[in-house]
Amino acid sequence: MRYAKTKPGEWIQPIRWGYKMICCDCRLVHALDFRLVAHASGKKIQFRARRDNRATGQIRRRMRKRAGLCRTKKNGPGGVKTGLP
């Protein structure tokens, strides 16, 4: 699945059900659903968010692979040098 690249503070038009949002820092993926609910002053927008563990794992694996990093004892988790022997 491809994710739209947006700039910080940019407005987006999500789809109503199953919209997936990815954090640019930690690559955590959330699935969001939106709905309109009748209210005394008109309609209100509600949304719910849940973490998508499978999509998060896929994105993080792809980013590690792209960066040429792999899990080794030498480099530590995620391919990042920890400074530990």
N, C-alpha and C positions, 0 to 999 in steps of 0.2 A: 504494500500500500504506500502511496506517496502522500506526503504531508505538505500543505501549503506553507511557503516561507513568507512570513510576515515580519514587518519591522516593529520594534517596540512602540506601543501606543497606537498602532494602526487598527482601524475598525475593520471587522470581518463580518461576513454574512454566513453563519453556520447553517447546516441542514438541521431539520427538526429532530430526527432520531438518529442515534449512533454517531454523532459528530465526534471525531477523535482529535484531541489537542495534545501536543507534545511540548514539554518544557525544554527550552533551548540550553539550559545549564546542565541538568541532570538526566535528560532524555526520558523522563517519566511520562508515560502516556495515560491520559484520562479519556474515558468515553463520556460524553455529555448528551442528555436528552432535554428538550425544551418543550414547554406547553403554555398555552394561554388559559387563564382561569378567570371566570366571571367574578367580579368584585363590585361592591357598592358604588365605587367611583369609576367603574369601567372595567376593562380587562387588565390583568396583571400577568407578567411573564414570570414563569417559574422554571428552574432547571435543576437537574440532579447530576452529580458527577460520581464516577466510580473509576478506580484504578484498573487499567487493562494490563495485567501482568504479562500476558503472552506477547502483546505488541511491544511492551517496554523491553522485554528480553530480546526480541528480534531487532529492535532499533539499536540497543546497546551492543549486541553482537556485531551488527553491521558497522557501527562506528568504530569499534575496536579493530575490526578487520581492515577497514579503510585506512586507519592510522598506522597499520602495520604492527600493531601491538598484539602480543599474545600472552597468555598466562604461563609464567615460568617461575621456578623458585628464585631465579636471579632477579627478575623484575617485580615479583610480587603480584597481588591481585590486580587484574585489569591492565597488566603490563607496565604499571607505574613503579619506578624505582622507589623503594621504601627507606633505603639507607641501612637496612638490617642485613646482617650476613646471611 
